[in-house]
Amino acid sequence: RLPSEIEINLFRVIQEAVTNAVKHADPDSIVISLSTQDGFLVIQVADNGTGFSQEDNDIHENNQKHHLGLISMKERIEAIDGELEIISNKGAGTRIIIRVRL
């Protein structure tokens, strides 16, 4: 098992990713996968929903009001020394990739 702080933060980020997809993207499916690669736990949350443009994806301080969920996810992963990547395009769904060193 991972330390409880890491487990809790990972759970909350996955929960937020799924909630965001259901709330904003109208997906037919959401797939959560976990794997290990080169000493990292890799978690992916992928949906086939509406997606959003890279411009909308930019998490800047002046956009915080509109991106609180994404900012919260990023902060939680940074707090456990992990990496968060968001890949999305309008009409092509969204994939959230989380990497945490084991």
N, C-alpha and C positions, 0 to 999 in steps of 0.2 A: 504494500500500500504506500501511497504517497503521504507526506505530512498533511494533516487535516487542513491547514491554511491553503495549501495548493488544491486539494480536493474540493474544498468549498468554493474557491474562486473559479475553478474550472467548471463546476456545476452551474454556478450563477451565470457565467458567460455563455455556456451552452443554452441555458434557459432563456437568456436574453436574445440570443440569436434566433431561437425557435419562435419566441414571442414576436420579435420584429418581423420575421417572415410571415407568420400568420396574420399579423395586424396590418402590414403594409404591402405585401407582395402577392397575395392571393395565389399561393402555390398549390399544385396538385399533389406534390410530394416534397418531403424534407428527409434527407438522409444524413445520419450522424455516424461517422466512422472514427475508430481509434486504431492507431498502429504505432509501432516503434520503428524509428529510423535513425541510425547512427547515434545512438545514445539519447534520443529525444522521444518523448511522447508526442505524437502528432494527432490532433483532433480536427476533423473537418465537419462542418455543418453546411450542407449544400441544399439549395432549393431550386425549383424550376419556375419560380414566380416572375414577377414583372421586372425585377432588377432595378438598377439605377445607374446613372452616368458616373464616370470618374470624377467629374466636377462636383456632383452631389456627394461623392464619397470622401472628398477632402475634409479632414477634421481639423478645422482651424478655430482659434478662439472666437473669431467673429461669427462662427456658425454654431456655437455651442447650443444655443436655444433650440436648434432644429435637429441636433445630433446627440442628444444626451445619452441615448442607449449605446451608440457606437463609442462615445467618449468613455462611458462607464466600463464597457468591455475592454477597451484599450488600457485604461488605468488599472483594472483588476489583473490583467495579464502582465503588465509591467511591474506590478507589486510583487509578483512571484518570479521575476526575472525571466519571463517568457516573451514570445514574439506573437504578434497578431497581424494577420494579413487578410484584407478584404478584397475579393475580386468580384466585380459586378459590372454588367452592362445592361442598359435598358433592353427589355425584352428577352434577356438571356439568363435570368436567374442570378443568384448570389452564392458565393462560396466563401465561408469564413475558415481560415486555417490558423490553428493555434499550435505553437511549438513550445514545449517545456522540457528542459534538460532533466533526464532521470538521474 
